[in-house]
């Protein structure tokens, strides 16, 4: 399965890097392909290293102004013109999406993917990997949106919140009929 992972390129502490590496190794051992922003920096590098060291493939989609940070050892690397094209390419190359910890760029990617799913532009499973409770506040906000009528589809049809990588991968494999 080609699994797109949206996540930070920042250097983060062990409470985020250790679970990220564990998840990445699960992907690689499972024979999955990581589709990601292509960066050789921060948490993006940690995940790419984990997938690659465990035998998985890497498909990167960088953007022209970050091309100098792209991972040279990826199995495939595409350089997009801009962030909009990058997001479209990442989604097109993926069978499923996992959103890990990140900043405004990751949040932008997450909300766009969920908006597209809400409107039926894709039906790919989407997981928010809630490492160390990072997305507790967002989950609460999404629940409020659903409770107050802002979501035309049930929240559970849009996104699955996983507390760890094992749960995230199990959900994706079940969604794809691999279990």
N, C-alpha and C positions, 0 to 999 in steps of 0.2 A: 504494500500500500504506500502511496506517496502522501506523506503527512507534512503539511505546511505548518511551521511553527513560527508564530510571531513572538518576539521577545526583545529584550534590551541588548544593546551592544556595550553597556556600561560594565565596568569592573565592579563586582558585587561581592559581599561577604559569603561565608560558608552556608548561612541559612538558606541562601538561594542557589549557590553554585553546586553544593553537594546533591540536593534533590534534582537539579537540572541534569547533572552528569548521570545520575542513576536512571532518569527517564531516557536520556539519550542512548545509554547502553542497552536498555530494553528495546528501543527502536531498532538499533543495529543488530542485536541478537535475533530479533524477530524477522529480520530480512527486509525491513521497511526502508524507504528512501526518505531522507530529510529534505524538504523543500523549505528554504529559509532565505533570509536577507543577504546571505553570502559573505557576511563580514568575518574578518579574522580578529575581531576585537571582543573583549568582555564576555558576557554570557553567551553571545552568539558563537564565539570560538569554543567555549566550554562544551556546548551542545554538539557542535560539528565534530570536535575531537572525540567525544564520547560515541557518537554514531559511527564515525569512521573506524575507530579502534575496535569496535564490536562487529565490524563487517558490513555495515550499512552503506548505502550510496548517499552522495551529497549533490543536490541540485540547488545552486545559488542563483538568486535574482538580486543583483545589486542595482545601483542607480548611478548615473554618470558622475555626480559630484562626490560619490563615495567609492568610486571604482578603484582608487589607490589602496583601499582597505579590504578589497575582495580576496577571498581565499584562493590561492593559486592551485591548491591540490584538490579542489572540488572536481567531481566527475563531470559536471556541467556547470557553466557559469554564463548567465545572460546579463547584459548591462542595459537597463531600461533608461529611457530619456528623462523620466521624472517619476515622482512618487506615485502618481495615479496609475501610470503604466506598470510600475513595479507591483502594486497591489493586484492589478488585473492579471498579470502574468503569474504571480504566486498562486492566486486562486485557480487559475486555469490549469496549472501543473499539479494540483493537489486533489486527492480523493477525500481528504478530511483536514480539519484545521484545529490546532491547539494554540491557545493563547497563554503564554507564560508571563512572568513578571516583566514589567517594562514601564516606560514613561509615556509621554504624550504621543509619540509615534506609534507605540504598541496600542495605546487606547484608540487612536485614530483607525488603525487597521482593524481592531476588534469591532468597533461600532460600525464600520463600513461593511464588514463581512456579515454581521448580524442584520443590518438594514437590508442588504441584498437577499439574505435568506428570508427575512420577513416578507419581502415582496415576491418571493418565489423565483428569484434569479439564480439560485442554486439550492440544492437539497443536501449538501455535504454536511456530515456531522461536525459540530463545533463544540470544543471543550475549553472551558476556562480552568486552567490548572492553578488552583488556589493555594499555592505554596505559602506556608507560614501565615495563612489568613489574609494574604495580600489583597485579595478581591472581595473580602467580606463587605466592605462598604458599597462596592459596585453591585454585588448580589442584592443587598438591601434596597438599593435604588431601583434595580430592575424589578424587584418584587413589588415595590411601590408603583412603578409604571404599570405593571400588570393589574394590581389591585384597583387602581384608579382609572383603568380603561384606556391607557395609552398604547397598549400592545394589542393589535388585532388577532394575534395568535398566542396560544399559551407559551409562557416563558420556557417550559420544558421542551417545547418543539423547536425553540431557537438555540438553546445552549444547555450543555451539561456541565455542572460544577464538580470538578474532581479535587479531592484533597491531596492526592498524590499521583505519581506517574503510573503506578500499577493500575489504579482505578481509571485513569485517563485512557491508557492503552486498552484495557479490557472493554471499556465503553466503545472505543473506535473499532476494535476487532469484532465486537458483537454487532455493531451497526453495519459493518461490511460483510457479516455472515461468515467471519473467519473462526468463530468459536463453536 
